Amino acid sequence: MIQDILQAHLNYLTRLVSFTMSEAAATKEQLDEN
């Protein structure tokens, strides 16, 4: 039970980090163009 909750949190954090990294990369590319 607890492991399922931890796994769900881990999956959420992994997606959050991937999303943040991709957003940061896109923002950096936009800044480099200017």
N, C-alpha and C positions, 0 to 999 in steps of 0.2 A: 504494500500500500504506500508506504513512505517512499519507496524506491520509484514508484510510478510518478509521484508528485515531483520528486527531485528530477526525474528524467524529463518531465514536462517543462519544468523551469529551465533546465539545461538547454532543451530544444529552443525555447523562447529566447533565451539569452544569446544563443548561437545565431538565430535569425536576426535579432536586434543588432548584434555586432556586425554581421555581414551587411545589413541594410545601412548602418551608420558608415561603414567603410566605403561602400559604393557611393553613398551620398557625398562623403568627403572628397572622394576621387573626382566626382562630377563637378563639385564646386571648385576644386583646385584647377581643373581643366578650364573652366570658365574664367577664373582669375588669370590664368596664364595667357589666355587669348587677348585680354585687355592690355 
